């Protein structure tokens, strides 16, 4: 097998190119000639003329082609050119067809394609499609159903403008809605697939909560657009197209898969360039140049261990948009291994681990060789010129990537770290917002929320108000640290005296409250008795436990028209009546305790 690539300029240039390689192209040893056409022009008339010219000079050629938003020729990336990649086989057999999508279900359409092209001897299926006009995910699943082991690779036709239609073609048959496919067969044919993502996941993991096909309505029960707006500041009108560089990342069968946002809908849902399933876990991501180049180096090393006579790259147009002038840095190293050609897709077709997938933001690679003509020697390939690693690093140093990759890695680490810290901080803030920092009991905010909730429940409810007596005197005499210890002691007594379902809160400096649900009168009365007994017990254990309380309670019966605010006031009044009744007795007891502690009174 041999591969030669060229730009198409005109018919005379094509004739001259064929004449230059006549010995290769007309050899009697050839079993098949494949011409892949990647067109930067979008006129059907141009394609009809071009394919006719190719068949005029190479009448036995199999032509499979697509429009493209960008093309790759001998490792170099360009925009509006048209590339002809000609592969000549000495052993392989080719079979191809065009498939016009009419009214078949997408899954069945895929099964039909597989049944028409696949065979036991098939090694790989090159597939180009007009993916925006049907559900490619389902088509690929249909092919997988029929041929789960067949290597499928290719992509959706690209275009550089909404005004220019994308289409694919087989020989002279132009397909504006459907796919074209070509199967490569042969015992001597070696075919390998590779992929390179290089997008770094950032932020917290989220869940797809509502989706229909490729249209995502909610993520974490939040409208999909609002998720992008929250984390990226994306304006749905002004700069929504910027989100293309921030796909969602998910993992399927161990493979990281990107889904690029494409369409904003008025209901704040987003149409992605591929399907999701409800419940799938996703994260936002961004392109990391350093990671992309590291993976290219690894890719070169892997390919370098195999026989390789032709490399075909089907890469996402978003990568070209992200890398811009440095897009060739991904493909030049491959040219050092073998002639490299391809195009930039609107979605990549890829097979791995027995599964066909539609990918986004990914560079996919098909490597072909025929064993009889292999350059492989003891598992090593000879790289003409600069080695793969040297090539990557020299380009690396000539680009901004060398300066930015470390920053990007640090940024990803920072964002992930901050995300973890923020999640923990949010949990802590939520706890702090509803709890008293000194005692660990609920605070007034939570208590009032509990009152609002119970006000809607048709059940008996009791409220207990508990006040620590003479706290100011204790603080002024023994210090606030001592007073705080008494408050914590009271909190523990109250918790021990209550049921698990009761709400115990500190609602003021020396004031506590309890919400009691169900059989309120008897339960509240019992709690008050246990609190009073607990306070007496700790005073008896230690004379310096100057813990004296005033307690009052009130309740409303089931189906009572009385409001909980009135119940609270009644409980508060009952507590103050108790305090007034025993005020002098309690103060004298505390004074006596201070005398026994040999503390000067204020």
ABEGO torsion letter per residue (X at the ends): XBBBBBBBABAAAAAAAAAAAAAAAABAABABBBBBBBBABABAAAAAAAAAAAAAABAABBBBBBBBABBBBGGBBBAABBBBBBBBBAABBBBBBBBBBBABBAAAAAAAAAAAABBAABABBBBBBBAAABBAAAAAAAAAAABAABBBBEEBBBBABAABBBBBBBEABBBABEBBBBBBBEAABBBBBBBBAGBBBBEBBBBBABBBEABBABBGGBBAAAAAAAAAGBBAAAAAAAAAABBBBBBBGGBBBBBBBABBBAAGBBBBAEBBBBGBBBBBBBBBAAAAAAAAAAAAAAAAABBBABBBBBBBAAAAAAAEAAAAAAAAAAAAABBBBEBBBAEBBBBBGGBBBBBBGBBBBBBBBBAAABABBGGBBBBBEBBAAAAAAAAAAABAAAAAAAAAAAAAAAAAAAAAAAAAAAAAAAAAAABBAAAGBBBAAAAAAAAAAAAABBBBBBBBBBBBBGAAAAAAAAEAAAAAAAAAAAAAAAAAABBAABBBBBABAABBBBBBBEGAAAAAAAAAAAAAAAAAAAAAABAABBBBBBBBBBBBBBGBABBAAAAAAAAAAAAAAAAAAAAAAAAAAAAAAAAAAGBBBX
